[in-house]
Amino acid sequence: MPHHNTIAVIADIHFHDLDADFGFPGITIDGRRMALRTWSETRQSTRVFNESAPALHAALKAVIERGIRHVVLLGDYSDDGQRSTMRRLREILLGYEKEFGLKFYALPGNHDIFGPAGRHQTKQFISADGSGVLITSDKTLTHGAVIVSDDMYCEGYPVGLQPMREFGYYRQPSYLHWETPFGLSDRDEDRRYEIASPDGENVYSLMDASYLVEPEPGLWLLMIDANIFEPRNGSFAREEEAAFIDSTAAGWNALLRCKPFLIDWIASVAARANASGKTLLAFSHYPVLDPFDGTSAAEAALFGETNVVRRTPQPAAAAKLIQSGVEVHFSGHLHVEGVTRAVMEHGELRNIAVPSLVAFPPAFKTVALTDKGVMVDTISLNDMPVEQAISAAYRLEANRTGETEDSAIAANDYRTFLVDHLRSLIQHRYFKKEWPQAVVQDLMDQDFRSACGILGSALDQPDLLRHLAETVNLPEADLGDIPLIDIILDWYCLRQASQLAFGTISQSRLDLYAALGARCLKHTPSPAEHETERFLRIFFSGFNGFVKRANQSISRLEITLKSQREAVA
């Protein structure tokens, strides 16, 4: 039976078309020809590529099984906005609409569209013999084995919206109500705003894709286009890629400065929703509250301005939304599970961060309207089987390069695959790009016993391992033998998954991390502390916040909305 008052919220699909034809043969395994991205690029990315299509179909199957009809796509629905990728995604979504009656409501993410004119994309694919081949839309790249395809190009506004035009961006006959921040017109030219470089010299008229839709009586979906492409100072060719700051780290911090008209519109929508008894849910690709809920302090101290730190929204954004009357906002972008709450003078706001389908933890949300507000549930894709034909291609690639196969390639279920992908990501990206190299050298291939020896000096506790073994009631030898990379992996799993990591990390490990994190957090560091001691102390102190955050989180969340209480009264 259809649940018309329940919606699904799916973030960061990053759909890659396994059947794409960019003018090269691809690779054929078990009779199936596929266009596969290389494992060497996958293990350096915060998302997996080739598994996105199976994950999308698994998620939509779960949506259909639950009788849900309405699906919000919370941005980054495509790999990188490639023309052929967008055409194929459109075909798939229209197929689900026709066969199962699903309705989709899309928002643009930083990977779906770029500025007014788009940008080139270059990706590496696996060829028939396991070697890599570059495919690009940039005709100036002519070195080595490069294939040029116009289908690799990522479009800008408004052209890049057209493949998804039926999915909320433009008015559809079935909508009970639809509007934009500029009125009732859905014409591109009626949805423009002016934006200038900081020095005021470069001025553009850009399109905003925000809209409000009422898909069912009493339900308003406020879809906020928080993609900000701010012109740079300097001299550029008109509309060229380099003329704009990438939207990736901008988010709500830049929205307040560059799209203030959205705040006025949001306030108007919230007031009208409250007056007419509508349940208002707000969505944008970018978080408006820190989805890590303040637990990234250790990361900033260790690694400085990482992607996570740069993308943290400032309190002013939440203040504006609360003043506008918004109570619940759903975000994607950071591939993280988390619910963050802010209480201020004018009210309160919850930001519900929706995980990605292509990173650990793989999950999406369902939102059911209740008499008091909404009930939010988390649906996991952990048990999805891994497509063995794709793994066979990774194996061929590893044989070609002569590298030892990463453990992910042997995985049978999706959770194991993504956890092991994260392990490879740590080793091939984070260790190389974020971690201090002296620390990596000190800790490479070490076990927890070695780490406790170093950390014990920093904490003035030479018997640290024995103390921790007694605290968590584990044999000292077993505890000491844990490879340090396993514990580092747990750190990143907890950071991204919060309580969704509980099935992946044992309770004894969680107890260990809570005890060690609290111990490190209480310690006053010595001025003589050397780099690796300092690093381990701060790194393990981060567990304190991660474990607390996870223990305080739940996978089913009931939210009472103030607007609902007032409407009933």
SULHU-V291021 format. One line per field, one symbol per residue. ss: DSSP state (2 for helix, 1 for strand, 0 for the rest). phi: phi as a letter, one per 40 degrees, with the letter a starting at -180 (. if undefined). psi: psi as a letter, one per 30 degrees, with the letter a starting at -180 (. if undefined). A space follows every 10 residues. Layout:
# SULHU-V291021
ss=???
phi=???
psi=???
This chain:
# SULHU-V291021
ss=0011111111 1000100000 0000001110 0111001022 2200000000 0222222222 2222200111 1110000100 0122222222 2222222222 0011110000 0000000010 0111110000 0111110000 0000011102 2201000022 2222222220 0000001111 0010000222 0111110000 0011111000 1111110011 1111000000 1000000000 2221000000 2222222202 2222222222 2222220011 1111000000 0000002222 2220002222 0000222222 2222000111 1000000111 1111001111 1110010000 0011111110 0011111111 0000100222 2222222222 2000002222 0012222222 2222222222 2220002222 2220001222 2222222200 0002222222 2200022222 0012222222 2222222222 2000002222 2222222222 2200000000 2222222222 2222222222 2000011111 022222220
phi=.cbccbbbbb bfcfdbccbc bcgbcgbbbf gbcbbbcccc cccbbcacbc cccdcccccc ccccccgcbb bcbcgfcbda gddccccccd dccccccccb gcbbbbbcbc ccaafcbgac bbbbbccdcg ccbcbacccc cbcgcbbcbc cccccbccdc cccbccbhcb cbdcccaaab cbhccbcdcc bbbcbbcdcg cbbbbbcbbc abbbcbdgbb bcbbcccbbc ccchbbcdgc dccbcdcdbc fcdcddcbbc cccccdcccc cccccbgccb bbbacbcbbd ccfgcccccc ccbgccdccc ccccdcccdc cccchcbbbb bbgcfbcibb bbbbdcibab bbcccccbac ccabbbbbcb cciabbbbbc bdcdcccccc cccdcccccc cgcccccdcc cbbccdcccc ccdccdcbbc ccbbcccccd ccbdgcbccc cccccdcccf bccdcccccc cbfbcdcccc ccdccccccc dcccdcbfcc cccbbccccc cdcccccccc ccccccccdc dcccdcccdc cdddcccccc cccbcbbbbc ccccccccc
psi=kkjfgklkjk khehkkjfgl jgglfakkkh fkkkjkllee eefglgllef feeeeeeeee eeeefggkek jkjhlhfldh gkeeeeeeee eeeeeeeeef glkkjlkklf ffljaffall kklklklfgf lkkkklfjff jgkaikkkkf ffkklakfef fefgefhefl klffkekkll ffafkgkefg hllkkllefg ejkljlkkgl lkkjflkfjk jjjkjgkkjk kllaklkkgl effkkkfegd bfefeeefhf feeeeeeeee eeeefggkjk kkklfkkflj ffhgggeeee eefbileeef gkklfeeeee eeefgkfkkk lbeghkkkkk kkkaefalkk jjkkllfglk kjlllkjkkl ffclkklkjk gegkkkjfee eeeeeeeeee fglkkkfeff kfleeeeeee eeeeeeefde eefekkeeee eefkgllfee eeeeeeeegh ifheeeeeee eghkkeeeef fkkeeeeeee eeeeeefbff fefekleeee eeeeeeeeee efkjlkfgkl eeeeeeeeef feeeeeeeee ffllfkkkkk keeeeeee.
